[in-house]
Amino acid sequence: MPADTPAAFFSYCREDSEFALRLPEDLKGAGANVWMDQLDIEPGTPWDRAVEDALIHCPRLLIILSPISVASDNVRDEVSFALSRQKRVIPVLYRDCDVPFRVARLQHVDFRANYDRGLKTLLKVLGASQPKISRHLAYLRRAGIVAARRNGKWMHYRITPPSNPHAKRILDDVLSWLKDDKDMQRDRAYLMKVCCMPSPPVQLLGAPKPIIALEPLR
């Protein structure tokens, strides 16, 4: 594992992948360093070795609880291993289920009724606080207005036309207004300069360049 060892390992069942992928993506977007096989195993890497290595080195295990996951032998094995190594196990309650005996006495983070509240709690537990811009980007992603792509530790965001015609009309009006906004023009000019300069600011060292050049606002 690299020097910046992830703070937590995700244990889950593949049938819960819709939630299991959304949660670590939101945590990573907010600055939390978590490990999840579908997001962090590079192509060509032996899958079982990567999982074992991450499970050994991560100090915490996040178990996503659902009727399917509590019946999974793989999930039970990962929890047993974590407990045997005295790692901190944090139950994430995704759906109502019969919580296993060894996990039932541990305080859980409840995502059933309020996802945003559960996310905020989990970020606090992991020592990361979700900044306003990250939280707002998460809202926009769920609304279908913004799409995200991960590249290592970096997140790339882009605007996508929403399917709702009324939302699309509002977005088009906002983009049209921003096209002539002086502050926006100045920020975009600076961003273009920074992305293409040979020695970027220290905050952007190691950041991958955008796949395509920035397009002017419509």
C-alpha positions as CSV (number, residue, x, y, z in Angstrom):
1,M,0.0,0.0,0.0
2,P,1.2,3.6,-0.6
3,A,2.3,5.9,2.1
4,D,-1.1,7.6,2.2
5,T,-2.9,4.5,3.5
6,P,-6.7,4.7,3.1
7,A,-8.6,5.5,6.3
8,A,-11.2,2.7,5.7
9,F,-11.9,-0.4,3.7
10,F,-15.4,-0.9,2.3
11,S,-17.0,-4.4,2.9
12,Y,-20.2,-4.9,0.9
13,C,-22.2,-7.2,-1.3
14,R,-22.1,-6.7,-5.1
15,E,-25.9,-6.7,-5.2
16,D,-25.8,-3.4,-3.2
17,S,-23.4,-1.8,-5.7
18,E,-25.7,1.2,-6.5
19,F,-25.4,2.5,-2.9
20,A,-22.0,0.9,-2.3
21,L,-20.5,2.9,-5.2
22,R,-22.3,6.2,-4.5
23,L,-21.1,6.4,-0.9
24,P,-17.3,6.0,-1.4
25,E,-17.5,8.4,-4.4
26,D,-19.1,11.0,-2.2
27,L,-16.7,10.4,0.6
28,K,-13.7,10.7,-1.8
29,G,-15.2,13.8,-3.3
30,A,-15.3,15.3,0.1
31,G,-11.7,14.5,0.8
32,A,-11.9,11.2,2.7
33,N,-9.4,8.6,1.8
34,V,-11.3,5.3,1.6
35,W,-10.7,2.1,-0.3
36,M,-13.3,0.3,-2.4
37,D,-12.4,-2.5,-4.8
38,Q,-14.5,-1.3,-7.8
39,L,-12.9,2.1,-7.5
40,D,-9.4,1.5,-6.4
41,I,-8.1,-1.7,-8.1
42,E,-6.2,-0.8,-11.3
43,P,-6.7,-3.0,-14.4
44,G,-4.3,-5.9,-14.5
45,T,-3.9,-6.1,-10.7
46,P,-4.6,-9.4,-9.1
47,W,-8.0,-8.8,-7.5
48,D,-7.6,-11.1,-4.4
49,R,-4.2,-9.8,-3.6
50,A,-5.3,-6.2,-3.8
51,V,-8.3,-6.8,-1.5
52,E,-6.2,-8.6,1.0
53,D,-3.5,-5.9,1.0
54,A,-6.1,-3.2,1.5
55,L,-7.9,-5.1,4.3
56,I,-4.6,-5.6,6.1
57,H,-3.4,-2.0,6.0
58,C,-6.7,0.0,6.5
59,P,-7.3,0.8,10.2
60,R,-11.1,0.8,9.8
61,L,-13.7,-1.3,8.0
62,L,-17.0,0.1,6.8
63,I,-19.6,-2.7,6.5
64,I,-22.6,-1.9,4.4
65,L,-25.5,-3.6,6.1
66,S,-28.4,-5.0,4.0
67,P,-30.4,-8.3,4.0
68,I,-28.0,-9.5,1.2
69,S,-24.7,-8.4,2.8
70,V,-25.4,-10.0,6.2
71,A,-25.8,-13.3,4.5
72,S,-22.6,-13.0,2.5
73,D,-19.7,-15.3,3.6
74,N,-17.2,-12.9,2.0
75,V,-18.5,-10.0,4.1
76,R,-18.5,-12.1,7.2
77,D,-15.0,-13.2,6.6
78,E,-13.8,-9.5,6.1
79,V,-15.6,-8.4,9.3
80,S,-14.1,-11.4,11.3
81,F,-10.6,-10.6,10.0
82,A,-11.0,-6.9,11.0
83,L,-12.2,-7.7,14.5
84,S,-9.4,-10.2,15.0
85,R,-6.9,-7.5,14.1
86,Q,-8.6,-5.0,16.5
87,K,-9.5,-2.7,13.6
88,R,-12.4,-0.3,14.1
89,V,-15.5,-1.7,12.4
90,I,-18.2,0.9,11.5
91,P,-21.6,-0.5,10.5
92,V,-23.3,1.5,7.7
93,L,-27.0,0.7,7.9
94,Y,-28.3,0.8,4.3
95,R,-31.5,-1.3,4.6
96,D,-33.4,-3.0,7.4
97,C,-31.8,-6.4,8.2
98,D,-30.9,-8.8,11.0
99,V,-27.6,-7.4,12.1
100,P,-25.0,-10.1,12.8
101,F,-24.3,-10.6,16.5
102,R,-20.6,-9.5,16.4
103,V,-21.7,-6.2,14.8
104,A,-25.0,-5.5,16.6
105,R,-23.3,-4.0,19.7
106,L,-21.4,-1.4,17.6
107,Q,-22.9,2.0,17.0
108,H,-24.0,2.3,13.4
109,V,-24.4,5.1,10.9
110,D,-27.9,5.2,9.6
111,F,-28.4,6.0,5.9
112,R,-32.0,4.6,5.6
113,A,-34.0,7.8,6.1
114,N,-31.5,10.6,5.4
115,Y,-28.4,10.0,3.2
116,D,-26.9,13.5,3.6
117,R,-27.0,13.3,7.4
118,G,-25.4,9.8,7.3
119,L,-22.7,11.1,5.0
120,K,-22.0,14.1,7.3
121,T,-21.7,11.7,10.3
122,L,-19.4,9.3,8.4
123,L,-17.1,12.2,7.2
124,K,-16.8,13.3,10.8
125,V,-15.9,9.8,11.9
126,L,-13.3,9.5,9.2
127,G,-11.8,12.9,10.1
128,A,-12.9,14.7,7.0
129,S,-15.4,17.6,6.8
130,Q,-17.4,18.1,3.7
131,P,-16.8,21.6,2.4
132,K,-19.8,23.5,1.0
133,I,-18.7,23.3,-2.6
134,S,-18.3,19.5,-2.4
135,R,-21.7,19.2,-0.8
136,H,-23.3,21.4,-3.4
137,L,-21.6,19.4,-6.2
138,A,-23.1,16.2,-4.7
139,Y,-26.6,17.8,-4.9
140,L,-26.0,18.7,-8.5
141,R,-24.8,15.2,-9.3
142,R,-27.9,13.7,-7.8
143,A,-30.0,16.2,-9.8
144,G,-28.3,15.0,-13.0
145,I,-26.9,18.5,-13.8
146,V,-23.3,17.6,-13.1
147,A,-21.3,14.4,-14.0
148,A,-18.1,13.4,-12.3
149,R,-15.1,11.3,-13.3
150,R,-12.4,10.1,-10.9
151,N,-8.7,10.1,-11.9
152,G,-6.6,8.8,-8.9
153,K,-7.2,11.3,-6.1
154,W,-8.7,13.9,-8.4
155,M,-12.3,14.4,-9.4
156,H,-13.3,16.0,-12.7
157,Y,-16.7,17.6,-13.0
158,R,-18.6,18.7,-16.0
159,I,-22.1,20.1,-16.7
160,T,-24.5,17.7,-18.3
161,P,-27.9,18.8,-19.8
162,P,-30.7,17.6,-17.4
163,S,-33.5,15.4,-18.7
164,N,-36.1,17.7,-17.3
165,P,-37.0,20.3,-19.9
166,H,-37.7,23.0,-17.3
167,A,-34.4,22.4,-15.6
168,K,-32.6,22.4,-18.9
169,R,-34.2,25.8,-19.8
170,I,-33.1,27.3,-16.5
171,L,-29.5,25.9,-17.0
172,D,-29.4,27.3,-20.5
173,D,-30.4,30.7,-19.2
174,V,-27.8,30.6,-16.4
175,L,-25.0,29.6,-18.9
176,S,-26.1,32.4,-21.3
177,W,-25.9,34.9,-18.4
178,L,-22.5,33.7,-17.2
179,K,-21.1,34.0,-20.8
180,D,-21.0,37.7,-20.4
181,D,-20.1,37.9,-16.7
182,K,-16.8,39.6,-16.2
183,D,-15.8,37.6,-13.2
184,M,-16.5,34.3,-14.9
185,Q,-14.6,35.4,-18.0
186,R,-11.6,36.2,-15.8
187,D,-11.8,32.9,-13.9
188,R,-12.0,30.9,-17.1
189,A,-9.1,32.7,-18.6
190,Y,-7.0,32.0,-15.5
191,L,-8.1,28.4,-15.5
192,M,-7.0,27.9,-19.1
193,K,-3.7,29.5,-18.3
194,V,-3.1,27.3,-15.3
195,C,-4.1,24.0,-17.0
196,C,-1.7,24.6,-19.8
197,M,1.3,26.2,-18.0
198,P,4.5,24.0,-17.7
199,S,4.9,24.6,-13.9
200,P,1.4,24.7,-12.3
201,P,0.8,26.0,-8.8
202,V,1.8,23.6,-6.0
203,Q,-2.0,22.8,-5.4
204,L,-2.2,21.3,-8.8
205,L,1.1,19.4,-8.9
206,G,0.3,15.8,-10.1
207,A,-3.2,16.7,-11.2
208,P,-4.2,15.1,-14.5
209,K,-5.0,17.5,-17.3
210,P,-8.6,17.6,-18.6
211,I,-9.3,15.1,-21.4
212,I,-10.6,17.9,-23.6
213,A,-9.9,21.6,-23.7
214,L,-12.2,23.9,-21.9
215,E,-15.0,25.1,-24.2
216,P,-16.4,28.6,-24.1
217,L,-19.7,29.0,-22.3
218,R,-22.7,28.9,-24.7
